[in-house]
Amino acid sequence: MHAHWERNLLNLAGNIPHPSTRPVFSYWAGDAALEAAYSLCGQVAAAHSKSFYMASGLLPEEKRSAVRALYAFCRVVDDVVDEGSVIGREVELDYWRGVVQGLILPRADDLIAQAWADTRSRYHIPPRYALQLIDGVARDITQTRYKTFDDLATYCYGVASTVGLMSMYIVGFKSNQALPYAIKLGVALQMTNILRDVGEDFRNGRIYLPKDELKAFGISESDLARGVVNDAWRNFMRFQLDRTRKLYAEAEKGIAFLERDGQLAIGASSNFYQGILDVIEANDYDVFSKRASLTAWGKVSRIPALWFKLAALSQ
């Protein structure tokens, strides 16, 4: 039985037919300009997310290049929302809406758009998910508070589950049974970001934590402003971490529906982020003055056990 928010997100994802055609690897046709475009996407991923860069490095080369183009597209759209002027923002977002639907050719100097347009067409990625991502990221312009977890889950779908759904087309999946798991993993990953960044987000004028849950645990906005870590806050965070860990555990079952050569990369992404929850706990839930992150060794050391676990799954 799905919770209300899960049914809502499944409806947003829609029942798009499973792709019957294999990707066309035009990237390997010796196109130097396209190779430069993909190389830039790799640099963007390396600069902005060490976890993603390491996890995507576990993919075969052509899939690795494609998911890094997807990451760079997401990054650029996010930067447009965070840094653009009001008019410039709308112009840029409309440009990207056109590119993801194949209605506008990427600008000659826009290498990231060129790589992403190539990836999108070769892997038959539904424009629906890219448009939902743009709209999801754009919500940050107008919305700074969320009443309930249902509301927040819809936001998480827009900015993270859509990325998972697009990634599935690159990694390869066996049937649409994979969809609910990708959606849950996206919600779990974004909730981890939200729980890690409470202090930073508050300083930027945003509170993603559900208002009704904050109230239920007796936490006010002034508590967040002062970075209060007391028993009420610890109980609230335990509740949040517990729900997020359950989402990771449920999402893990979906790895079996992915093509074999992509399972370790997706499992690693999930595993690295679960490690952030462990660090939040170890920091006594202080997400105001400490940023929870795993060291490079902390990530690498998790891969062997994960590999054995996935190998057992595929038996």
MARBAKOL-705050 format. One record per residue (C-alpha): x negated, y, z negated. Coordinates in steps of 0.02 Angstrom, whole numbers, padded with zeros to 5 digits, always signed. Layout:
<recs>
XYZ ...
</recs>
This chain:
<recs>
+00000+00000+00000 -00076+00166+00054 -00068+00321-00056 +00023+00472+00016 -00140+00559+00064 -00202+00403+00154 -00043+00389+00259 -00058+00573+00302 -00239+00554+00359 -00201+00399+00462 -00065+00499+00551 -00192+00637+00586 -00312+00509+00661 -00176+00439+00773 -00177+00272+00859 -00298+00311+01000 -00330+00155+01108 -00491+00065+01069 -00620+00106+01204 -00633-00035+01329 -00776+00041+01429 -00957+00038+01376 -01059+00199+01360 -01150+00261+01514 -01329+00299+01469 -01363+00449+01581 -01488+00507+01451 -01609+00377+01517 -01601+00442+01696 -01759+00545+01673 -01670+00712+01651 -01803+00821+01568 -01681+00961+01523 -01564+00838+01438 -01710+00758+01348 -01759+00930+01281 -01579+00958+01225 -01576+00794+01128 -01746+00832+01054 -01681+00998+00985 -01533+00907+00906 -01655+00792+00818 -01750+00943+00751 -01587+01020+00686 -01543+00857+00596 -01718+00843+00521 -01713+01023+00458 -01539+01019+00381 -01507+00844+00314 -01647+00727+00262 -01520+00593+00212 -01433+00596+00381 -01598+00601+00474 -01665+00450+00381 -01504+00350+00399 -01486+00390+00585 -01666+00334+00609 -01604+00156+00576 -01505+00158+00740 -01570+00104+00911 -01644+00250+01008 -01497+00296+01121 -01370+00288+00979 -01490+00383+00866 -01503+00525+00993 -01314+00530+01013 -01271+00539+00827 -01400+00677+00805 -01315+00773+00946 -01151+00749+00851 -01234+00812+00692 -01305+00966+00780 -01133+01007+00852 -01056+00997+00677 -01197+01103+00605 -01179+01240+00736 -00989+01250+00713 -01013+01259+00524 -01141+01400+00545 -01020+01496+00659 -00890+01493+00520 -01012+01539+00381 -01116+01671+00469 -01019+01742+00617 -00927+01909+00624 -00737+01897+00630 -00724+01929+00818 -00883+01835+00862 -00823+01686+00760 -00660+01668+00858 -00750+01685+01026 -00879+01552+00978 -00749+01431+00907 -00645+01448+01066 -00802+01414+01169 -00832+01253+01070 -00648+01203+01087 -00670+01218+01274 -00833+01119+01275 -00764+00973+01172 -00614+00958+01289 -00723+00967+01445 -00634+01127+01498 -00790+01237+01486 -00965+01193+01543 -01098+01222+01409 -01195+01384+01431 -01360+01363+01522 -01458+01415+01366 -01353+01310+01245 -01453+01149+01228 -01349+01082+01083 -01187+01101+01181 -01269+01014+01330 -01324+00865+01225 -01156+00856+01138 -01057+00867+01302 -01164+00725+01371 -01139+00618+01216 -00952+00654+01208 -00922+00603+01388 -01037+00451+01387 -00966+00377+01228 -00785+00420+01271 -00762+00516+01107 -00582+00577+01091 -00573+00769+01099 -00440+00759+00962 -00570+00723+00827 -00690+00861+00883 -00546+00987+00886 -00491+00930+00713 -00669+00956+00651 -00674+01134+00719 -00505+01173+00638 -00559+01090+00476 -00720+01191+00463 -00623+01350+00509 -00511+01324+00356 -00655+01391+00250 -00622+01562+00327 -00448+01579+00250 -00434+01449+00111 -00536+01452-00049 -00427+01349-00169 -00337+01180-00161 -00183+01139-00265 -00191+00948-00266 -00302+00804-00213 -00183+00773-00066 -00223+00950-00003 -00408+00923-00031 -00407+00754+00057 -00336+00838+00213 -00481+00961+00207 -00605+00818+00184 -00529+00730+00334 -00554+00885+00442 -00736+00917+00398 -00799+00739+00365 -00683+00596+00414 -00676+00665+00591 -00866+00651+00597 -00852+00469+00544 -00720+00434+00676 -00829+00513+00812 -00982+00418+00747 -00886+00254+00767 -00875+00282+00955 -01065+00301+00961 -01108+00159+00842 -00975+00047+00920 -00828-00035+00834 -00733-00196+00863 -00554-00140+00835 -00447+00002+00769 -00443-00089+00603 -00602+00010+00569 -00509+00177+00566 -00443+00182+00386 -00615+00136+00320 -00702+00274+00419 -00573+00398+00352 -00604+00343+00172 -00792+00352+00192 -00776+00530+00258 -00670+00581+00107 -00796+00499-00012 -00945+00585+00071 -00862+00755+00067 -00805+00733-00113 -00987+00696-00156 -01038+00860-00073 -00901+00952-00168 -00949+00877-00337 -01134+00912-00308 -01105+01092-00252 -00976+01155-00380 -01090+01294-00443 -01150+01350-00272 -00974+01348-00198 -00908+01451-00344 -01042+01581-00315 -00982+01587-00133 -00804+01618-00191 -00737+01442-00162 -00666+01309-00279 -00629+01146-00191 -00585+01049-00349 -00396+01019-00360 -00313+01152-00468 -00188+01030-00546 -00329+00913-00601 -00433+01055-00673 -00280+01110-00772 -00244+00932-00832 -00420+00923-00906 -00408+01098-00982 -00536+01182-00869 -00515+01364-00814 -00598+01463-00675 -00691+01561-00809 -00766+01396-00870 -00831+01366-00693 -00896+01545-00684 -00995+01518-00845 -01052+01343-00796 -00980+01265-00955 -01030+01083-00979 -00925+01019-01125 -00824+00861-01160 -00677+00921-01056 -00793+00949-00907 -00879+00780-00932 -00711+00691-00937 -00654+00784-00781 -00814+00737-00688 -00804+00555-00744 -00629+00549-00669 -00691+00626-00506 -00843+00512-00493 -00739+00358-00530 -00614+00397-00391 -00754+00437-00268 -00846+00276-00307 -00686+00177-00278 -00670+00260-00107 -00849+00207-00065 -00812+00029-00120 -00654+00021-00014 -00740+00101+00137 -00882-00026+00129 -00764-00163+00190 -00753-00072+00356 -00938-00097+00397 -00897-00272+00459 -00793-00195+00601 -00943-00100+00670 -01066-00165+00799 -01210-00254+00714 -01349-00133+00763 -01257+00013+00681 -01210-00068+00515 -01370-00029+00421 -01368+00156+00468 -01187+00181+00412 -01218+00078+00255 -01372+00184+00216 -01276+00348+00236 -01148+00287+00112 -01279+00217-00006 -01386+00376-00009 -01234+00481-00052 -01179+00362-00189 -01351+00391-00263 -01307+00576-00280 -01162+00528-00394 -01286+00430-00502 -01398+00584-00515 -01250+00695-00563 -01214+00572-00704 -01397+00568-00757 -01395+00759-00763 -01253+00751-00890 -01132+00819-00758 -01222+00987-00750 -01190+01036-00569 -01209+01221-00610 -01394+01238-00645 -01458+01075-00566 -01438+01013-00387 -01419+00825-00381 -01523+00744-00244 -01619+00584-00210 -01805+00587-00174 -01867+00511-00010 -01926+00360-00108 -01758+00352-00197 -01677+00330-00025 -01806+00212+00051 -01802+00100-00104 -01615+00070-00079 -01631+00003+00099 -01698-00175+00069 -01556-00226-00050 -01431-00148+00070 -01505-00245+00216 -01486-00410+00124 -01309-00365+00074 -01261-00328+00255 -01350-00484+00317 -01241-00585+00198 -01084-00496+00265 -01121-00550+00442 -01145-00734+00400 
</recs>
